[in-house]
Amino acid sequence: MVVRFQVAVSLDGFLAGPDQSTQNPLGVGGEGLHAWLVELDVWRRLQGESGGVTNASSPVVEEAQSNVGAYVMGRNMFGGGPGPWTDDPPWTGWWGDDPPYHAPVFVLTHHPREPLPMQGGTTFHFVTEGAGVALARAKEAAGDQDVMIGGGAKAIQQYLAAGQVDSFELHITPVTLRAGERLLEDVGDLRLEQIRAIGAPGVTHVKYRVVR
């Protein structure tokens, strides 16, 4: 089992732009971080769509999505706004009725909520006991498979700072956001070994192992 994450980041280190909202979850300019991704055939298949291109990014995305037995994500990544959960209407995430996870997802939150089963094998579990408990539950659910930290920045930072991430891949895009959610802040004495770097249209994929 490996605990890992993979995110698209701007050239100046942000994974979302400023002024994030329910209407604009990636913030101002944040959609540009994923321009390389949404045109890929493999991504379109995950969304139930056809078409798309195949290039050097395709096997990178396929590898990132493989062997994942459970996910952990922060409240902002799941969405629904701050504070207690509302039932008017109930928030079920950004992804529609069939989220792309197809595995248990453990959402960090301060506000209790019953598990939310969705189509395709995804069930969202809402964890109020902290990041450590969420990761322990995810590991148990994943079995021999990997645990993916889905984001956002604050969730990733917690696990990096605690030394609980084994490896990660950054999809570095030629975009500058200048503000927003910076990824590698408050992560302690982080030592890394670069495993590979792959150039592709509109993005460079760089994979790291965390050195302990």
C-alpha positions in Angstrom: 0.0 0.0 0.0 1.1 3.5 -0.9 -0.3 6.8 0.3 -0.1 9.3 -2.6 -1.6 12.2 -4.3 -1.5 13.7 -7.8 -2.5 17.3 -8.6 -2.3 19.9 -11.4 -0.4 23.0 -10.3 0.5 26.3 -11.8 4.1 27.3 -12.6 4.0 29.5 -9.5 2.8 26.6 -7.3 -1.0 27.0 -6.9 -3.6 24.3 -7.3 -6.5 26.7 -7.4 -6.9 30.4 -8.1 -8.3 33.2 -5.9 -12.0 33.7 -5.1 -13.1 30.1 -5.1 -16.8 29.6 -4.8 -19.6 27.1 -5.4 -20.0 28.6 -8.9 -16.2 28.6 -9.5 -14.6 25.9 -7.4 -11.1 26.3 -8.9 -11.0 30.0 -8.5 -10.1 32.7 -11.0 -7.9 31.1 -13.7 -8.0 27.7 -12.1 -9.7 26.0 -15.0 -6.6 26.5 -17.0 -4.7 24.1 -14.8 -6.7 21.2 -16.4 -6.8 22.2 -20.0 -4.4 19.4 -20.9 -6.5 16.9 -19.0 -10.0 17.5 -20.3 -9.0 16.8 -23.9 -7.6 13.4 -23.1 -9.4 10.2 -24.3 -8.8 8.5 -20.9 -10.3 11.4 -19.0 -13.3 11.5 -21.3 -13.9 7.8 -20.7 -13.9 8.3 -17.0 -16.6 10.9 -17.4 -18.7 8.6 -19.6 -17.8 10.6 -22.8 -16.2 9.6 -26.1 -13.5 11.0 -28.3 -10.4 12.9 -27.1 -6.8 12.7 -27.9 -4.0 10.3 -26.9 -0.6 11.6 -26.1 2.2 11.3 -23.5 -0.2 12.3 -20.7 -2.6 9.4 -21.3 -0.6 6.6 -19.6 0.3 9.0 -16.8 -3.4 9.5 -16.0 -4.2 5.9 -16.4 -1.4 5.0 -13.9 -2.6 7.6 -11.5 -6.1 6.2 -11.5 -5.1 2.6 -11.1 -4.9 0.5 -7.9 -6.7 3.0 -5.7 -8.7 1.4 -3.0 -9.8 4.5 -1.1 -9.6 8.3 -1.1 -9.3 11.0 1.5 -10.3 14.6 0.8 -10.9 17.9 2.5 -14.3 19.5 3.0 -13.5 22.2 0.4 -12.7 19.5 -2.2 -16.0 17.8 -1.6 -17.7 21.2 -1.5 -21.0 22.4 -0.2 -19.8 25.5 1.6 -18.6 26.0 5.2 -20.5 25.2 8.3 -23.1 22.5 9.0 -24.5 20.5 6.1 -27.8 21.6 4.6 -30.6 19.5 3.3 -32.0 22.3 1.1 -30.9 20.9 -1.3 -28.5 18.2 0.0 -25.0 18.6 -1.3 -23.7 15.5 -3.0 -20.4 16.8 -4.4 -19.3 18.4 -7.7 -19.5 15.2 -9.8 -23.1 14.3 -10.3 -24.8 11.0 -9.5 -21.8 8.9 -10.6 -18.6 10.4 -9.1 -15.3 9.3 -10.7 -13.9 7.6 -7.6 -15.7 4.2 -7.5 -14.3 3.5 -4.0 -14.9 4.7 -0.5 -14.1 8.4 0.0 -13.4 9.8 3.5 -14.2 13.5 3.7 -12.5 15.7 6.5 -15.2 17.9 8.1 -16.1 19.4 11.5 -19.8 18.6 11.0 -21.3 15.1 11.2 -23.2 13.6 8.4 -24.5 10.1 7.5 -22.5 8.2 4.8 -23.6 9.1 1.3 -23.7 6.2 -1.2 -23.6 7.1 -4.9 -23.6 5.3 -8.2 -20.6 3.3 -9.4 -19.4 2.1 -6.0 -18.6 5.6 -4.5 -19.6 6.2 -0.9 -18.7 9.4 0.8 -17.9 9.0 4.6 -17.7 12.1 6.7 -15.0 12.1 9.3 -15.1 14.5 12.2 -12.2 12.9 14.3 -9.4 14.4 12.3 -7.0 13.7 9.5 -5.3 10.7 11.2 -8.5 8.9 11.8 -9.6 9.5 8.2 -6.4 8.1 6.9 -6.6 5.0 9.2 -10.1 4.3 7.9 -9.1 4.8 4.3 -6.2 2.4 4.8 -8.5 -0.2 6.3 -10.9 0.2 3.4 -8.2 0.1 0.7 -6.7 -3.2 1.9 -3.7 -3.9 -0.3 -4.5 -1.1 -2.7 -3.3 2.5 -2.5 -4.8 5.5 -0.7 -5.1 8.6 -2.7 -5.3 12.0 -1.0 -7.7 13.8 -3.3 -7.1 17.4 -2.1 -7.4 20.2 -1.6 -4.2 22.0 -0.6 -4.9 22.0 3.2 -5.6 18.3 3.3 -2.5 17.5 1.4 -0.4 19.8 3.6 -1.6 18.1 6.7 -0.5 14.7 5.5 2.8 15.9 4.1 3.6 17.7 7.4 2.8 14.5 9.3 5.0 12.4 7.1 2.2 10.2 6.0 2.6 10.6 2.2 4.9 8.1 0.4 4.9 9.6 -3.1 3.2 12.2 -5.3 3.0 13.5 -8.9 2.7 17.2 -9.9 1.2 18.0 -13.3 2.9 21.4 -13.8 1.2 23.6 -16.3 2.5 26.8 -18.0 -0.1 28.9 -16.1 0.6 31.6 -13.5 -2.1 32.3 -11.0 -0.2 34.7 -8.6 -2.7 33.9 -5.8 -5.0 31.3 -4.5 -4.3 27.9 -2.8 -0.6 27.3 -2.8 0.3 23.7 -2.5 3.6 23.3 -0.7 3.2 25.5 2.4 3.6 24.5 6.0 4.8 21.0 5.1 7.8 20.9 7.4 11.2 19.5 6.4 10.1 17.9 3.2 12.9 15.9 1.4 12.2 14.4 -2.0 13.7 12.2 -4.6 12.6 12.8 -8.2 11.4 9.5 -9.8 10.7 10.8 -13.3 9.7 13.7 -15.5 7.5 13.4 -18.6 6.9 16.3 -21.0 3.5 16.3 -22.8 1.4 18.9 -24.6 0.5 21.7 -22.1 2.0 20.0 -19.0 5.0 18.4 -17.5 4.5 15.4 -15.1 7.0 15.2 -12.3 6.8 12.3 -9.8 8.5 12.3 -6.4 9.2 9.9 -3.6 9.2 11.3 -0.1 12.5 10.5 1.6 12.3 9.6 5.3 
